[in-house]
């Protein structure tokens, strides 16, 4: 089955994009993992749009790193549940497989594991309809 969406952007790819941006606009880079300074006074320009693209890429990379650091390990650790963000302790936690990482699991609360199971069975369209029913947008 073909993958959908953009391919994962690794830290080395993002660093290369930042170097190219800094070189293109004559900016001294703040470091290999740092975002260049915001182009103040240059809103709605090509440089501003490119900076926003870098910023969004940094955000996606940080979110992916946070999601991948949350999987269960065999030492019985605790941490935030990836569903509800409340702390979950290993003894009471359920394990849920990570679809994007074969063989890896998340530690989640039992109720959160039930929610994930039902959501997987129902699919994204049903989840979107349920969200609209539970949290309707104000007119």
Helices and strands as residue ranges (DSSP letters): H 11-25, H 46-69, E 79-80, E 87-88, G 90-92, E 94-97, E 105-108, H 110-122, H 124-134
